[in-house]
């Protein structure tokens, strides 16, 4: 372990220099001293994205996401590792559900909230949470962040710390420190060097191939056209239209959408080249849209909405168009968000996601540990079954 390190908490990401944060977040970079064109590789770990959440008020005390970012400094006072972390007064916007744990603990007389959440708010995307760049000291610095989270819990009397959608390196550091391991499932498209959507279709069984062709035709049959907006094309008018879609769908799905209008303007200003809006237009106006973020080697589907209902339009904008974009731009993966077994028929494959949880109360910890053993077995069993039902040709 590095000598004389210090761990502190910052209540705003603005306390850390943006370039430094992005360098530390680019944990997959081959040379940590020289950032690639898209840095960090995962746009949700960028200083710009996380600061937009804070500046817009989507992440803050009133939202129940109070920033408490963990900062590791060396003996000279230089920041060498960071972790996005939030003091949570609820379990909304996390996509790894622990409401049952909270209810059980509170029925037994405990106080589950507040808790510490190490994650990207409202974003079920796997990526580094212990941001320590690369190099010989990276593992030690990850361990320092894990120890810092544990110390924060001890000093504040919190019930628990949760780190969600983890990379293998972060998961290993947390499991070594005795955190509980949880798994879940998503569905991703893998671009196996396809030159076109037809190349991808050629890998499918004949019946599945015909079904997808028909689905795509019918999705746009009502004289609907599709536009890809990125960079300078992301006008405020486009964001106005998309926000209307987002609010309509979000209000129906979970009652209160997490993101506000200002947030979309901020990411449009700060991350325009890493955003893809897939917009559907009919009779001269936008009627639906899907928001994606562009990573170094992946496209991340995030939000969708519409003001007109058309059969299969959701599948077209969120899944098929994302595949088209990934193939056209030689991106290796499309991550289409949380859950959704219906994605399998459209060429997306089951993938295991990971989280880690440190529970302070011994009794609650034992109960959760027993539950997670059973849950892991069930998730693995379902993944195995679903893997046998992909639309690809056999043999």
C-alpha positions as CSV (number, residue, x, y, z in Angstrom):
1,X,0.0,0.0,0.0
2,X,1.2,3.5,-0.8
3,X,2.7,5.4,2.2
4,X,0.8,8.2,4.0
5,X,-2.3,8.2,1.8
6,X,-5.3,10.3,2.7
7,X,-8.9,9.5,2.0
8,X,-11.4,12.3,2.0
9,X,-15.0,13.1,0.8
10,X,-16.0,15.7,-1.7
11,X,-19.6,16.9,-1.8
12,X,-19.3,18.0,-5.5
13,X,-17.4,16.6,-8.4
14,X,-16.3,20.2,-9.1
15,X,-13.8,19.7,-6.3
16,X,-11.8,17.5,-8.7
17,X,-10.1,18.9,-11.9
18,X,-12.0,17.6,-14.9
19,X,-9.0,16.4,-16.8
20,X,-7.6,14.6,-13.8
21,X,-11.0,12.9,-13.1
22,X,-11.2,11.7,-16.7
23,X,-7.6,10.4,-16.7
24,X,-8.4,8.4,-13.6
25,X,-11.7,7.2,-15.0
26,X,-10.0,5.9,-18.2
27,X,-9.0,2.6,-16.5
28,X,-8.8,0.7,-19.8
29,X,-6.4,3.1,-21.4
30,X,-3.2,1.4,-22.5
31,X,-1.2,4.5,-21.5
32,X,-2.6,6.5,-18.7
33,X,-0.4,9.5,-19.4
34,X,-1.9,9.9,-22.9
35,X,-5.7,10.0,-23.2
36,X,-7.4,8.5,-26.3
37,X,-9.7,10.5,-28.5
38,X,-12.8,9.4,-26.4
39,X,-11.7,9.6,-22.8
40,X,-12.8,8.1,-20.6
41,X,-13.9,5.1,-22.8
42,X,-17.2,5.0,-20.8
43,X,-18.9,8.4,-21.2
44,X,-20.9,8.0,-18.0
45,X,-17.8,8.1,-15.9
46,X,-16.7,11.4,-17.5
47,X,-16.5,14.5,-15.3
48,X,-18.8,16.2,-17.8
49,X,-21.6,13.7,-17.4
50,X,-21.5,13.5,-13.7
51,X,-21.2,17.3,-13.3
52,X,-24.2,17.8,-15.6
53,X,-26.3,15.6,-13.2
54,X,-25.2,17.7,-10.3
55,X,-25.5,21.1,-12.1
56,X,-29.1,20.2,-13.2
57,X,-30.1,19.1,-9.7
58,X,-30.8,15.5,-10.8
59,X,-28.1,14.4,-8.4
60,X,-28.1,16.4,-5.1
61,X,-29.6,16.4,-1.6
62,X,-33.1,17.3,-2.8
63,X,-33.0,14.4,-5.2
64,X,-31.9,12.0,-2.6
65,X,-28.5,11.6,-4.3
66,X,-26.1,13.7,-2.2
67,X,-22.6,13.6,-3.7
68,X,-20.0,12.1,-1.4
69,X,-17.2,11.3,-3.9
70,X,-14.3,9.4,-2.4
71,X,-10.9,11.0,-3.0
72,X,-7.5,9.3,-2.4
73,X,-4.5,11.5,-2.1
74,X,-0.8,10.5,-1.9
75,X,1.7,11.8,0.6
76,X,2.3,14.9,-1.6
77,X,-1.4,15.7,-1.6
78,X,-1.9,14.7,-5.2
79,X,-5.2,13.0,-6.1
80,X,-4.4,9.4,-7.3
81,X,-7.8,7.7,-7.2
82,X,-11.5,8.7,-7.0
83,X,-14.9,7.0,-6.8
84,X,-18.3,8.4,-7.6
85,X,-20.4,8.0,-4.5
86,X,-23.7,9.3,-3.2
87,X,-25.5,9.3,0.1
88,X,-28.9,7.9,-0.7
89,X,-32.2,8.4,1.2
90,X,-34.1,5.9,-1.0
91,X,-33.4,3.1,-3.5
92,X,-34.7,4.8,-6.7
93,X,-32.8,5.1,-9.9
94,X,-30.3,2.3,-9.2
95,X,-31.6,-0.7,-11.2
96,X,-30.3,-3.2,-8.6
97,X,-33.2,-3.6,-6.4
98,X,-32.8,-3.7,-2.6
99,X,-36.2,-2.5,-1.5
100,X,-36.9,-5.9,0.1
101,X,-33.7,-5.7,2.1
102,X,-34.7,-2.2,3.4
103,X,-38.2,-3.3,4.3
104,X,-37.0,-6.3,6.2
105,X,-34.4,-4.4,8.1
106,X,-36.8,-1.6,9.0
107,X,-39.5,-4.0,10.1
108,X,-36.9,-5.5,12.5
109,X,-36.3,-2.0,13.9
110,X,-33.2,-1.0,11.9
111,X,-32.6,2.1,9.8
112,X,-31.6,1.1,6.3
113,X,-31.4,4.6,5.0
114,X,-29.3,6.6,4.5
115,X,-26.9,4.3,2.6
116,X,-23.8,5.0,0.4
117,X,-24.2,4.2,-3.3
118,X,-21.1,3.9,-5.5
119,X,-22.5,4.2,-8.9
120,X,-23.5,6.4,-11.8
121,X,-27.0,7.8,-11.0
122,X,-29.9,6.4,-13.2
123,X,-27.4,4.5,-15.4
124,X,-27.4,0.7,-15.5
125,X,-24.1,0.5,-17.4
126,X,-21.1,-1.6,-16.3
127,X,-18.0,0.5,-15.8
128,X,-15.2,1.2,-13.3
129,X,-16.3,2.6,-10.0
130,X,-12.9,2.6,-8.3
131,X,-11.2,5.1,-10.6
132,X,-7.4,4.6,-10.4
133,X,-6.3,4.7,-14.0
134,X,-3.7,2.1,-14.8
135,X,-0.2,1.3,-13.7
136,X,1.5,-0.7,-10.9
137,X,-0.3,1.1,-8.1
138,X,-3.8,0.7,-9.5
139,X,-4.8,-2.3,-7.4
140,X,-3.5,-0.7,-4.2
141,X,-5.4,2.5,-4.9
142,X,-8.6,0.5,-5.6
143,X,-8.1,-1.2,-2.2
144,X,-7.7,2.2,-0.7
145,X,-11.0,3.3,-2.1
146,X,-12.7,0.2,-0.8
147,X,-11.2,0.8,2.7
148,X,-12.3,4.4,2.4
149,X,-15.9,3.3,1.8
150,X,-15.8,1.0,4.8
151,X,-14.4,3.8,6.9
152,X,-17.1,6.2,5.8
153,X,-19.7,3.6,6.9
154,X,-18.0,3.2,10.3
155,X,-17.7,6.9,11.0
156,X,-21.3,7.8,9.9
157,X,-23.1,4.7,11.2
158,X,-24.7,3.9,7.9
159,X,-26.3,0.6,7.3
160,X,-24.5,-0.3,4.1
161,X,-22.4,0.5,1.0
162,X,-23.5,-0.6,-2.4
163,X,-21.4,-0.6,-5.6
164,X,-23.3,-1.5,-8.8
165,X,-22.5,-2.5,-12.4
166,X,-18.9,-3.4,-11.6
167,X,-16.0,-4.3,-13.7
168,X,-14.1,-7.5,-12.8
169,X,-11.2,-5.5,-11.3
170,X,-13.5,-3.6,-9.0
171,X,-15.5,-6.6,-8.0
172,X,-12.3,-8.5,-7.1
173,X,-11.2,-5.7,-4.9
174,X,-14.5,-5.6,-3.0
175,X,-14.9,-9.4,-2.7
176,X,-11.3,-9.5,-1.3
177,X,-12.5,-7.1,1.4
178,X,-15.5,-9.3,2.3
179,X,-18.3,-7.5,0.3
180,X,-21.2,-9.6,-0.8
181,X,-21.5,-10.5,-4.5
182,X,-24.7,-10.1,-6.5
183,X,-25.4,-10.8,-10.1
184,X,-28.1,-9.8,-12.6
185,X,-28.7,-10.0,-16.3
186,X,-28.7,-7.6,-19.3
187,X,-28.9,-8.2,-23.1
188,X,-26.2,-6.9,-25.4
189,X,-25.6,-7.0,-29.1
190,X,-22.1,-8.1,-30.2
191,X,-20.8,-6.8,-33.5
192,X,-18.8,-9.7,-34.9
193,X,-17.2,-7.7,-37.7
194,X,-20.4,-7.2,-39.7
195,X,-20.2,-4.9,-42.7
196,X,-23.9,-4.3,-42.8
197,X,-27.2,-5.1,-41.1
198,X,-27.7,-7.8,-43.8
199,X,-24.5,-9.4,-42.8
200,X,-25.9,-9.7,-39.3
201,X,-29.2,-11.0,-40.6
202,X,-27.3,-13.7,-42.5
203,X,-26.2,-15.2,-39.2
204,X,-29.8,-15.8,-38.0
205,X,-32.1,-18.7,-38.6
206,X,-34.3,-18.2,-41.7
207,X,-37.5,-17.7,-39.7
208,X,-36.0,-15.2,-37.4
209,X,-34.4,-13.3,-40.3
210,X,-37.8,-13.0,-42.0
211,X,-39.5,-11.9,-38.8
212,X,-37.0,-9.0,-38.2
213,X,-37.2,-7.8,-41.8
214,X,-41.0,-7.7,-41.5
215,X,-40.8,-6.0,-38.2
216,X,-38.6,-3.2,-39.5
217,X,-40.8,-2.6,-42.5
218,X,-43.9,-2.4,-40.4
219,X,-42.3,0.0,-37.9
220,X,-41.8,2.7,-40.5
221,X,-44.9,1.8,-42.6
222,X,-46.9,4.9,-41.6
223,X,-44.5,7.2,-43.6
224,X,-42.1,7.5,-40.7
225,X,-38.5,8.5,-41.3
226,X,-35.6,8.2,-39.0
227,X,-32.8,10.7,-38.3
228,X,-29.5,10.3,-36.5
229,X,-28.6,13.4,-34.6
230,X,-25.2,13.9,-33.0
231,X,-22.7,16.7,-32.5
232,X,-23.8,20.1,-33.9
233,X,-27.2,18.6,-35.0
234,X,-28.3,18.4,-31.4
235,X,-30.4,21.5,-31.4
236,X,-32.5,22.8,-28.5
237,X,-35.6,22.1,-30.6
238,X,-34.5,18.4,-30.9
239,X,-34.0,18.3,-27.1
240,X,-37.4,19.9,-26.6
241,X,-39.0,17.2,-28.6
242,X,-37.1,14.4,-27.0
243,X,-37.9,15.7,-23.5
244,X,-41.6,15.6,-24.3
245,X,-41.2,11.9,-25.3
246,X,-39.1,11.2,-22.2
247,X,-41.6,12.8,-19.8
248,X,-44.6,11.0,-21.3
249,X,-43.0,7.5,-21.1
250,X,-41.2,8.1,-17.8
251,X,-44.4,9.3,-16.1
252,X,-46.2,6.2,-17.2
253,X,-43.4,3.8,-16.3
254,X,-42.3,5.0,-12.8
255,X,-44.3,8.0,-11.9
256,X,-41.6,10.7,-11.8
257,X,-38.9,10.8,-14.4
258,X,-35.4,11.2,-12.9
259,X,-33.9,13.7,-15.4
260,X,-35.0,17.3,-16.0
261,X,-34.9,19.4,-19.1
262,X,-31.8,21.3,-18.1
263,X,-29.8,18.1,-17.9
264,X,-30.4,17.4,-21.6
265,X,-29.2,20.9,-22.5
266,X,-26.1,20.5,-20.4
267,X,-25.1,17.2,-21.9
268,X,-25.9,18.6,-25.4
269,X,-23.4,21.4,-24.7
270,X,-20.7,19.3,-23.0
271,X,-20.9,15.8,-24.6
272,X,-22.4,16.5,-28.0
273,X,-20.0,14.3,-29.9
274,X,-20.7,11.4,-27.5
275,X,-24.5,11.5,-28.0
276,X,-26.7,9.9,-30.6
277,X,-30.4,10.8,-30.7
278,X,-32.3,8.5,-32.9
279,X,-35.5,10.4,-33.9
280,X,-38.6,9.3,-35.8
281,X,-40.4,11.9,-37.8
282,X,-43.9,11.7,-39.4
283,X,-45.9,14.5,-41.2
284,X,-43.1,17.0,-40.6
285,X,-42.7,16.6,-36.8
286,X,-40.8,14.3,-34.4
287,X,-43.0,11.7,-32.8
288,X,-40.5,9.4,-31.0
289,X,-36.9,9.2,-30.0
290,X,-34.1,7.1,-28.4
291,X,-31.1,8.6,-26.5
292,X,-27.8,6.8,-26.8
293,X,-24.3,7.6,-25.7
294,X,-21.2,6.7,-27.7
295,X,-18.3,5.0,-26.0
296,X,-14.8,4.2,-27.3
297,X,-16.0,0.8,-28.4
298,X,-19.7,0.6,-27.5
299,X,-23.1,2.3,-28.0
300,X,-25.2,2.6,-24.8
301,X,-28.9,2.9,-25.2
302,X,-30.5,4.9,-22.4
303,X,-33.9,6.6,-22.7
304,X,-36.8,6.3,-25.1
305,X,-40.2,8.0,-25.5
306,X,-42.9,8.7,-28.0
307,X,-46.1,10.8,-28.5
308,X,-47.6,8.5,-31.1
309,X,-48.0,4.7,-30.8
310,X,-46.9,2.7,-33.9
311,X,-46.3,-1.0,-33.9
312,X,-42.7,-2.0,-33.5
313,X,-41.4,1.6,-33.5
314,X,-39.9,1.2,-30.0
315,X,-37.9,-1.9,-31.3
316,X,-36.8,0.0,-34.4
317,X,-35.5,3.1,-32.7
318,X,-34.0,1.4,-29.6
319,X,-32.6,-1.9,-31.0
320,X,-32.4,-2.1,-34.8
321,X,-31.2,1.5,-35.3
322,X,-28.6,1.0,-32.6
323,X,-27.3,-2.1,-34.4
324,X,-27.2,-0.1,-37.6
325,X,-25.1,2.7,-36.0
326,X,-22.8,0.2,-34.3
327,X,-22.0,-1.6,-37.5
328,X,-21.6,1.7,-39.5
329,X,-19.2,3.0,-36.9
330,X,-17.4,-0.3,-36.1
331,X,-18.5,-0.3,-32.5
332,X,-18.1,-3.8,-30.9
333,X,-21.1,-3.7,-28.5
334,X,-24.6,-2.3,-28.1
335,X,-25.7,-2.2,-24.5
336,X,-29.5,-1.6,-24.6
337,X,-30.1,-0.9,-20.9
338,X,-31.6,-3.0,-18.1
339,X,-33.8,-6.1,-18.4
340,X,-35.9,-7.0,-21.4
341,X,-35.9,-10.6,-22.6
342,X,-37.7,-9.4,-25.8
343,X,-34.2,-8.2,-26.9
344,X,-33.1,-11.7,-27.6
345,X,-35.3,-12.1,-30.7
346,X,-33.6,-9.0,-32.1
347,X,-30.0,-10.3,-31.8
348,X,-29.1,-9.3,-28.2
349,X,-27.5,-11.9,-26.0
350,X,-27.7,-12.5,-22.2
351,X,-24.8,-11.0,-20.2
352,X,-24.2,-11.2,-16.5
353,X,-23.8,-7.9,-14.5
354,X,-22.2,-7.7,-11.1
355,X,-22.6,-5.6,-7.9
356,X,-21.1,-5.7,-4.4
357,X,-22.6,-4.8,-1.1
358,X,-21.1,-4.2,2.4
359,X,-23.7,-4.7,5.1
360,X,-22.8,-3.5,8.6
361,X,-25.4,-5.4,10.7
362,X,-24.3,-9.0,11.1
363,X,-27.8,-10.4,11.1
364,X,-28.9,-8.5,8.0
365,X,-25.7,-9.5,6.3
366,X,-26.3,-13.2,7.0
367,X,-29.8,-13.0,5.7
368,X,-28.7,-11.2,2.5
369,X,-25.8,-13.5,1.9
370,X,-28.2,-16.5,2.0
371,X,-30.6,-14.8,-0.3
372,X,-27.8,-13.9,-2.8
373,X,-26.7,-17.5,-3.0
374,X,-30.1,-18.6,-4.1
375,X,-30.5,-15.6,-6.4
376,X,-27.2,-16.2,-8.2
377,X,-28.2,-19.8,-8.8
378,X,-31.5,-18.7,-10.4
379,X,-29.9,-16.0,-12.5
380,X,-27.3,-18.4,-13.8
381,X,-30.0,-21.0,-14.6
382,X,-32.1,-18.5,-16.5
383,X,-29.1,-17.1,-18.4
384,X,-28.2,-20.6,-19.5
385,X,-31.8,-21.3,-20.8
386,X,-32.0,-17.9,-22.6
387,X,-28.6,-18.5,-24.2
388,X,-30.1,-21.5,-25.9
389,X,-32.9,-19.4,-27.4
390,X,-31.0,-16.8,-29.4
391,X,-32.0,-16.4,-33.0
392,X,-28.7,-17.4,-34.4
393,X,-28.2,-20.4,-36.7
394,X,-27.2,-23.6,-35.0
395,X,-24.1,-25.5,-35.8
